[in-house]
Amino acid sequence: KKNFEENRKTDLNLVKERDQQTELQLNKFQIQQKTFFEQFEENLFFEFKKKQIELMNSLNSTIIKQLQNYILKLDNFKELIEIQFLKLNDDNNDKIQNRNQNFNEIDDKQFKILFN
């Protein structure tokens, strides 16, 4: 009976020791799992940030290209307006010259009428 008691105590100690080992392994696994997920989360966040920056750069590039196009269009429009303005100015000058010419002709005719 004494032998049985001792064996039982030894068995209980072994079971206790095994439980402790299992607990230790479980803790170790949980720590590994936690660090794995933390690392995974960090990597995921890093990739997200990287993609976000790439997207912003791409978007900025697109916006810059669009702005450059608008600037070109505005320059072209400005040039067209300047050309129209010059044309208008030329037309006005021509009209003024024609009017002066007409006045001169009328003056000449009147002069001739008066002094003939």
KEDRENSE-429063 format. One line per 3 residues: number of its first residue (from 1); their letters; for each residue x, y, z of N, C-alpha, C, CB. Coordinates in steps of 0.05 Angstrom, whole numbers. Glycine has a CB too. Example, Ala and Ser with C-alpha at 12.3 -4.5 7.8 and 13.67 -1.06 7.14 Angstrom:
2
1) as) 264/-114/156/246/-90/156/264/-66/156/226/-89/181; 257/-45/142/273/-21/143/258/1/157/282/-12/114 $
END
This chain:
116
1) kkn) 17/-24/0/0/0/0/17/25/0/-19/0/24; 39/25/15/58/47/16/69/52/-12/80/41/36; 76/32/-25/86/33/-52/66/46/-71/94/6/-63 $
4) fee) 41/38/-68/20/49/-84/17/80/-79/-7/35/-78; 19/88/-54/17/116/-46/40/132/-59/18/119/-16; 64/121/-57/87/134/-69/85/137/-99/113/119/-61 $
7) nrk) 75/115/-111/71/116/-140/51/137/-148/63/88/-150; 30/137/-132/9/157/-137/19/185/-134/-14/152/-117; 36/191/-114/48/217/-110/66/224/-134/64/218/-83 $
10) tdl) 82/204/-142/100/208/-164/84/214/-190/118/183/-168; 62/199/-193/45/203/-216/33/231/-216/22/182/-217; 23/239/-192/12/265/-189/32/287/-195/0/269/-161 $
13) nlv) 56/283/-185/77/302/-191/84/304/-221/103/295/-175; 84/280/-233/90/279/-262/67/294/-277/92/250/-272; 43/289/-269/20/302/-282/22/332/-278/-7/291/-271 $
16) ker) 29/340/-254/32/368/-247/54/381/-265/38/372/-217; 76/366/-266/99/376/-282/91/378/-312/123/357/-278; 77/358/-321/68/358/-349/49/381/-354/55/331/-356 $
19) dqq) 31/386/-334/12/409/-337/28/435/-338/-7/409/-313; 48/437/-322/64/461/-321/79/465/-348/85/461/-298; 89/443/-359/103/444/-385/83/452/-407/115/416/-392 $
22) tel) 59/440/-405/39/447/-425/31/476/-423/14/429/-420; 28/485/-398/22/514/-393/44/532/-405/18/519/-363; 69/524/-400/92/539/-410/91/540/-441/118/527/-400 $
25) qln) 87/517/-453/86/515/-482/63/532/-493/83/486/-491; 40/530/-479/17/546/-487/23/576/-486/-8/539/-470; 35/584/-464/43/612/-461/63/621/-483/56/617/-434 $
28) kfq) 82/603/-488/102/609/-509/88/612/-536/124/586/-510; 70/593/-541/55/594/-567/38/620/-569/36/569/-569; 25/627/-547/9/651/-547/26/676/-552/-7/655/-520 $
31) iqq) 50/676/-540/68/699/-545/77/700/-574/93/697/-526; 84/676/-585/91/675/-613/68/684/-631/100/646/-620; 45/674/-624/21/681/-640/17/711/-639/-3/666/-630 $
34) ktf) 19/722/-615/15/751/-611/36/767/-627/17/759/-581; 61/759/-625/81/774/-640/77/770/-670/110/764/-632; 69/746/-679/63/741/-707/41/761/-717/54/712/-712 $
37) feq) 19/762/-701/-2/780/-709/5/809/-708/-27/775/-692; 21/816/-688/30/844/-686/48/850/-710/46/849/-660; 66/832/-717/83/835/-740/66/837/-766/104/813/-742 $
40) fee) 47/819/-767/29/818/-791/14/845/-793/9/795/-788; 4/854/-771/-10/880/-770/8/903/-778/-22/885/-742; 32/903/-768/52/924/-775/57/923/-805/78/920/-759 $
43) nlf) 62/898/-815/67/896/-844/44/905/-861/74/866/-851; 20/897/-852/-4/905/-866/-7/936/-866/-29/892/-853; -2/948/-843/-4/977/-840/17/990/-858/0/986/-811 $
46) fef) 41/979/-858/63/990/-874/56/988/-904/89/974/-869; 45/965/-912/37/962/-940/14/981/-948/28/933/-946; -4/985/-929/-26/1003/-933/-15/1032/-937/-46/1003/-909 $
49) kkk) 3/1040/-919/15/1066/-922/30/1069/-948/34/1072/-898; 45/1048/-955/59/1049/-980/40/1053/-1004/76/1023/-984; 19/1037/-1005/-1/1039/-1026/-14/1067/-1026/-22/1017/-1024 $
52) qie) -20/1077/-1002/-32/1103/-999/-14/1124/-1011/-39/1109/-969; 12/1123/-1005/31/1142/-1016/33/1140/-1046/59/1138/-1003; 34/1115/-1056/35/1111/-1085/10/1123/-1099/36/1080/-1092 $
55) lmn) -13/1118/-1086/-38/1129/-1097/-38/1159/-1097/-62/1118/-1081; -29/1171/-1075/-27/1200/-1073/-8/1211/-1094/-18/1209/-1045; 15/1198/-1097/34/1207/-1118/22/1206/-1146/60/1191/-1116 $
58) sln) 8/1184/-1150/-5/1180/-1176/-26/1202/-1181/-18/1152/-1179; -42/1206/-1160/-63/1226/-1161/-51/1254/-1165/-80/1226/-1135; -29/1260/-1150/-16/1286/-1153/-5/1289/-1182/7/1288/-1133 $
61) sti) 6/1267/-1192/17/1268/-1219/-6/1274/-1239/31/1241/-1226; -28/1261/-1236/-51/1265/-1253/-61/1294/-1251/-74/1245/-1246; -63/1304/-1227/-72/1331/-1222/-53/1351/-1235/-75/1337/-1192 $
64) ikq) -27/1346/-1232/-7/1364/-1244/-10/1364/-1274/22/1355/-1236; -13/1340/-1286/-17/1338/-1315/-41/1354/-1324/-19/1309/-1324; -63/1351/-1309/-88/1365/-1316/-84/1395/-1314/-111/1356/-1298 $
67) lqn) -70/1403/-1293/-65/1432/-1290/-47/1443/-1313/-51/1438/-1263; -27/1427/-1320/-11/1435/-1343/-27/1438/-1368/13/1415/-1347; -46/1419/-1372/-63/1421/-1396/-80/1446/-1395/-82/1396/-1397 $
70) yil) -92/1452/-1371/-108/1476/-1368/-92/1501/-1374/-121/1477/-1340; -67/1501/-1363/-50/1524/-1368/-44/1528/-1398/-23/1521/-1352; -39/1505/-1411/-35/1506/-1440/-60/1518/-1454/-28/1478/-1451 $
73) kld) -83/1507/-1447/-108/1517/-1459/-112/1547/-1453/-132/1500/-1448; -106/1555/-1429/-108/1583/-1422/-89/1600/-1439/-104/1588/-1392; -65/1590/-1442/-45/1605/-1458/-55/1607/-1487/-18/1590/-1458 $
76) nfk) -66/1585/-1497/-77/1586/-1525/-100/1606/-1527/-86/1557/-1533; -117/1605/-1507/-140/1623/-1506/-131/1652/-1505/-159/1616/-1482; -111/1657/-1488/-100/1684/-1485/-89/1693/-1512/-77/1684/-1463 $
79) eli) -75/1675/-1525/-63/1682/-1552/-86/1689/-1571/-46/1658/-1562; -107/1672/-1571/-130/1678/-1589/-142/1705/-1583/-151/1656/-1586; -145/1711/-1558/-156/1737/-1550/-138/1760/-1560/-161/1739/-1519 $
82) eiq) -112/1756/-1556/-94/1777/-1565/-95/1781/-1595/-65/1770/-1557; -97/1759/-1610/-100/1760/-1639/-125/1775/-1646/-99/1732/-1652; -147/1768/-1633/-173/1781/-1638/-171/1811/-1632/-196/1768/-1622 $
85) flk) -158/1816/-1610/-156/1844/-1602/-139/1860/-1622/-142/1846/-1574; -117/1848/-1631/-101/1861/-1652/-117/1865/-1677/-76/1845/-1657; -132/1845/-1685/-149/1846/-1709/-169/1869/-1706/-163/1819/-1714 $
88) lnd) -182/1870/-1683/-201/1891/-1678/-188/1918/-1679/-214/1887/-1650; -165/1920/-1667/-150/1945/-1667/-143/1953/-1696/-125/1942/-1650; -134/1934/-1712/-128/1939/-1740/-153/1949/-1755/-116/1914/-1753 $
91) dnn) -175/1934/-1750/-200/1941/-1763/-208/1970/-1756/-223/1922/-1755; -205/1977/-1730/-212/2003/-1721/-194/2024/-1734/-210/2005/-1690; -169/2018/-1736/-150/2037/-1749/-158/2040/-1778/-121/2026/-1747 $
94) dki) -165/2018/-1791/-173/2020/-1819/-198/2038/-1822/-179/1992/-1831; -217/2034/-1804/-242/2049/-1804/-236/2079/-1800/-262/2039/-1783; -218/2084/-1781/-211/2112/-1775/-198/2124/-1800/-192/2114/-1750 $
97) qnr) -180/2109/-1812/-167/2120/-1836/-187/2125/-1858/-145/2100/-1845; -205/2106/-1862/-226/2109/-1882/-243/2134/-1877/-243/2084/-1884; -250/2137/-1852/-267/2160/-1844/-252/2186/-1850/-275/2158/-1814 $
100) nqn) -226/2186/-1841/-210/2210/-1847/-208/2215/-1877/-182/2207/-1834; -204/2194/-1891/-202/2196/-1920/-227/2208/-1932/-195/2169/-1933; -250/2198/-1922/-276/2207/-1931/-280/2237/-1924/-299/2191/-1919 $
103) fne) -272/2244/-1899/-274/2272/-1891/-257/2290/-1909/-266/2276/-1862; -233/2280/-1915/-215/2296/-1932/-227/2299/-1959/-187/2282/-1934; -239/2278/-1970/-251/2280/-1996/-274/2299/-1996/-261/2252/-2005 $
106) idd) -291/2298/-1974/-313/2316/-1972/-303/2345/-1970/-331/2309/-1947; -282/2349/-1954/-271/2376/-1951/-261/2386/-1978/-247/2376/-1931; -248/2368/-1993/-238/2376/-2019/-261/2384/-2038/-222/2352/-2032 $
109) kqf) -282/2369/-2037/-305/2374/-2054/-318/2401/-2046/-326/2352/-2052; -321/2405/-2020/-333/2430/-2010/-315/2454/-2018/-337/2429/-1980; -289/2449/-2015/-271/2470/-2021/-273/2478/-2051/-242/2462/-2015 $
112) kil) -275/2457/-2067/-278/2462/-2096/-304/2476/-2102/-276/2435/-2111; -325/2467/-2088/-351/2480/-2093/-351/2509/-2084/-373/2464/-2078; -339/2513/-2061/-339/2541/-2051/-322/2559/-2068/-328/2541/-2023 $
115) fn) -300/2549/-2077/-281/2567/-2090/-281/2564/-2120/-253/2563/-2080; -300/2552/-2131/-302/2550/-2161/-324/2566/-2171/-306/2521/-2170 $
END
